[in-house]
Amino acid sequence: MENEKFYSERKDTFNIICPFFCSLSGHTICCEGVIPETRTYTSFGNERRLKKYRKSYCDTFSYGECILCQVLEKKYSDLT
């Protein structure tokens, strides 16, 4: 995974604040995985649901309320 891109080439990702975000593809958000060196993909049924989710979590400083983000934050807090 050393050469893997950790950013999205889509131009509509500049609002994303969440530090665990990796990329977007269609109606799917790719985030850091819970298991080391993995990714987690969350697929939405349509663009409207994806945008609603992003506006609630990914694009705001409320990203910490996302259940996946909470699990990932715990992953790092367990390391200290």
Secondary structure as UniProt FT lines:
FT   TURN            2..3
FT   HELIX           11..13
FT   TURN            14..15
FT   TURN            19..20
FT   STRAND          21..25
FT   TURN            26..27
FT   STRAND          28..32
FT   TURN            36..37
FT   STRAND          39..43
FT   HELIX           47..53
FT   HELIX           54..58
FT   TURN            61..62
FT   HELIX           63..65
FT   HELIX           67..77
FT   TURN            78..79
//
